[in-house]
Amino acid sequence: MNRNATIRVNLRRYFPVLREMEFTSEHINEEKNVIMLDHNVHVEFGKFNLIFESTGMPHQYRVKTFPGIMGSTLKLLPRNPQYVRFRVRKGN
């Protein structure tokens, strides 16, 4: 399976709401989907060793990690509670 297909399968698995939306691979790089991450966190996110799981609260996610994630990256993540809250930055 090629990399794009693997990503699509995992996105649909971990984010089932995408099945209900008209979200396709063409939408992945749209500006509204941008998130800034530390380089190490970005690498682990890209390997699916780290995901942001919905909590049901707007803009709040649980950081969920999987075996294989680098210890140095774990040190960068929130500990207790393991939640992050994203903000929308408006402007330039």
N, C-alpha and C positions, 0 to 999 in steps of 0.2 A: 504494500500500500504506500502511495507517495505521501510526502509530508503534509501537503494541503488537505488531502483526504483524511489523514489521521487527525489533524487539527479540527476539521469539520465534525468528525465523529465524536471527538472528546468534548467539543463545545456543546453539541446537542445532548450528550450524555450528562454533563455536569450543569448545564443550564437549559433544562427542558422548556422553559418559557420561550426559548428561541424557536422551538417547533411551531408555536402559535403565532409568532411574529413573522413578518416577511423579511427575515434576516438571512442573507446569503453571503457567500464568500466575498462578493463585490462590496459589501458594506463594512467589512472588517477594518479597513483603513480610513474610514470616514473620521473627520475631526471630532465629532461628538463621541467617539469611542476612545479617545486618547486618555491615557493614564500615565503619569510620570512615576517611574520606579527607579530605585537604586540599581546600578548595573547588575550586581549579584542577584538581587531579587528578580530582576527582569529575566535573567538567564534561567533561573529555577522556574519562573512562571512559564516561560517558553517550553520548558521540558515537562510541564505538567507535574512538577514536584511540589507546587504551591498553587492553591486556588483561593479565591475570595467567595465564600459561601454566603448566600443571602440569609439574613436574620429575620426578614419580614419588617424590619424597621427601615424607613427611607434612608438610603445612602450609607447604611451600616452593614458591614460584612464581617464574618468570622474568618480569620486566616487559618486555612486548613493545609497542613503539610503532609507529605507522603514519604515513605522510605526512599532514600537516595539523595535527599536534599543535603546540601553541604552544611556542616556545622557552623562555618563562618557566616552563612546566610541566616541561619536560625538566630544568631546573636543580634541580627538587625531587626528582627520581628518583635512585635509586642508580646509580652508574656502573659500576665494575668490582669485583666481578661485578654484573650487573644482576638480582639476586635479592632477594626479600623473604620473610620468614618471618612467618606470622600466628600469633597466640596467642589462646587462648580465655580470656576474662576471666570468672571466676566471681564471683558475688556480686550486689550490688545492681544 
